[in-house]
Structures are given as C-alpha cells and as structure tokens.
C-alpha cells in the first residue's frame, strides 16, 4: 500500500522513471547560461564605482557603508560575467592590462608560462591538449608584446572561445601548482579528498568557483600578488582587505561579493 | 573541410588537431570526423582483452558541442554489446551526461579509452548501462566481429567485381552469415 502511495505521488508530480532527466537538466542549464551571456559581456566596461550604490537599496546600510569605504581606495570597477570563471577571467584581464604598460614584467611572465608547460607534462598532464591551451596563451602574450591596446585586449577577453582558452590555462596552472605541492595543500582540502581529486572536481572543470586555496596557488605560480576586497553582510562599516601573499605589494585588486569577483581600479 | 569553418574558433582548431593526431588507427580504437562535419565523428573500439568483450569490435558516434572542449562530447554506441545501451548517450563522468566533471584537457582519445576501460566494470544502474550475462556479452562480441567481417567482405566484392554480378540475393545471403 505504502509503495503504491509513493508511486501515486511520483505520478502526480509528473515523475516518469523511464525519462532521462539529466538531458532536461542540461538543457535548462544551457538556457540559463545563454540568458546570462545575452545580457552581460565576459568583461564589462570600466565603470565609476559610485554606480555600485544603485545596485543596493538605499536602506541597505551595511552594503552602502561598505561601498563608501571602497570608494576611499578605488574609483572604478569592471564587471566580470557571473559564470563561475570570474576569478580567473578577472585576474587574467586585470593582469594583462597591467602588462600592456610593463614590458619587463611581460617578459618575466612569458618565461613563467613557457616553463610551466613542461612542468605540467612532467606531472602527468596530457601533453597533446596542454600544448593546445599553452600555445593559445603564448599567442595572446605575443600580441601584448606588439602594439596591443586595452580595446584589443578587451576584444580578446570578450571572444568566448579565446577567453575560455585563457581561463583553462590559468586553471591548469592552479591544478599543477596544487598537485606539485600536494604535501602542503592536502591540509586545506575538505571531505577526505586527495589533492588530485580536488583538482579534478574543483579546479579543472569550467565554471567551478574559486576559494582561498585557488587564489593562493594562482598568485604563487604566476608570481603575481593580488589584493581582494571582501564585501559581505558581516558587521562593520568597511570592507575586509586581504593580500595574497600577505607580505607583497598587490599588482591588481579584485572585489569579492559572495560568490563573485569583479575587477577594481 | 577547412573552408566551411571559422579557423578562429578554438573548437575547430582543436578538432582539426585531434583528427590529425588520431588519423592512424591504434590497437584499441579508430576515430575520425565525418567528411562534411567536423563536429560528428565515428569510431570503432576493440573490446578489452581478458574480458567478456574480448574479440568484439564496437562502432559508435561522437557528437561534439559547439563550445568543445569546454563542454564534453556525447558518445553513442551503435553495436549491441551488453554493457551500454545502443542509440543512447552513454552516461559516464567523462561524457555529456556529467558536464560538471568534464575537464577541457581531456580529448576524444581520453573519452574512448574511458569507454573501453569502463566496459568490464559494473554499470550500477546508471542511465544507459546494461547488465547482460557474461555469455550474452561473449555472444555479442563474436557477432560484432562477424558483422565487421561481413561488411569488409561486401565492400571487397563490390570493389573487385562489376556490380551486376553481385546480385541483391548475394548481399542478403552475406548479411545473414
């Protein structure tokens, strides 16, 4: 009797055990992605920080105060598309924008990227595909060496194909760094997973969001210190500032709002 | 093939490289894109040795999404094998059913090796997985190899005789062998 009731309930809810719901879930996921893509570029225009006040209700004192605090140190920001890749994409664009004006830093970084490929292959990454992402990344760095301006860089980062290829390489760098130093990073991984499993589940797949461990790894492997301004509902009138690693002067700053990163100027 | 695609598209560049890399069949598999569509591939895999699939040759299709390799391929087997349902997308963490765990550094090669590797494992009721007996799987493996021989024989006869001498009746006889 009890089983029959469950079957009745399933039927009422429109559940059909012979249907493959994965397909429907994926189709819906894709539709949501397309809707977001339609209204938000991957990297937005540089916008005055005061417009951020309009995003929150005037009565929302916590956020309004924190934005005011943010304005003491920063004047503008760029929105990054909320697709789970915002940290990597924001970091990539923000840093390469700096490289446009700093050719010696560009040479240092190119050297880092060049040697990273062999390191990853040594760690057991598949050389055929690593080579593909690596050569695309180097191609963009070579564009920066020539007369590439901010507009062209913006165009590169807003071309989904190109842009995602850059994100993949940054994800691979993080994965490689975590795996190479797994003795250390295993202490920060929850759920009894190995570093390799963590990388397969939380680093390499596209759309997986970034936490402290990802930021620590990316700033270490690239040698690019980053400042993150944390703006959330916690008590206090100001944003919380963290620098990775904390003894260095940051090259770029990202704004963190729960679940998302934008770029600050 | 090159002219109809945008070479700027990383998916196109990547698939052309993969087609180049996989152009020679390996011991375990052979895969190639359709002549007029880089986003649809056909493949044959060999059943793994020391398993009930040994000796079997299984065909299938691979459908690539436009944003490959950011999103996973879908893999469909066409030859009855007793482990995976045919004409249905295969449910593996590496295929289109689990986009959240696909890694862009994987490739068609990785996906096919995974399918071969998963054949002797238990399906655990995953969508599209079958739980046939060992004997039934062995019978299907033999049948799949016979089918390949038949197709090769037909092609051989078609190529080496004038078409009229190979009557429709002969073809039918060959097909039931």
Boltz contact constraints between the chains, C-beta under 6 A:
constraints:
  - contact:
      token1: [A, 20]
      token2: [B, 127]
      max_distance: 6.0
  - contact:
      token1: [A, 22]
      token2: [B, 97]
      max_distance: 6.0
  - contact:
      token1: [A, 126]
      token2: [B, 105]
      max_distance: 6.0
  - contact:
      token1: [A, 129]
      token2: [B, 105]
      max_distance: 6.0
  - contact:
      token1: [A, 129]
      token2: [B, 107]
      max_distance: 6.0
  - contact:
      token1: [A, 132]
      token2: [B, 14]
      max_distance: 6.0
  - contact:
      token1: [A, 161]
      token2: [B, 9]
      max_distance: 6.0
  - contact:
      token1: [A, 161]
      token2: [B, 10]
      max_distance: 6.0
  - contact:
      token1: [A, 164]
      token2: [B, 70]
      max_distance: 6.0
  - contact:
      token1: [A, 165]
      token2: [B, 10]
      max_distance: 6.0
  - contact:
      token1: [A, 168]
      token2: [B, 104]
      max_distance: 6.0
  - contact:
      token1: [A, 204]
      token2: [B, 103]
      max_distance: 6.0
  - contact:
      token1: [A, 205]
      token2: [B, 101]
      max_distance: 6.0
  - contact:
      token1: [A, 205]
      token2: [B, 103]
      max_distance: 6.0
  - contact:
      token1: [A, 206]
      token2: [B, 70]
      max_distance: 6.0
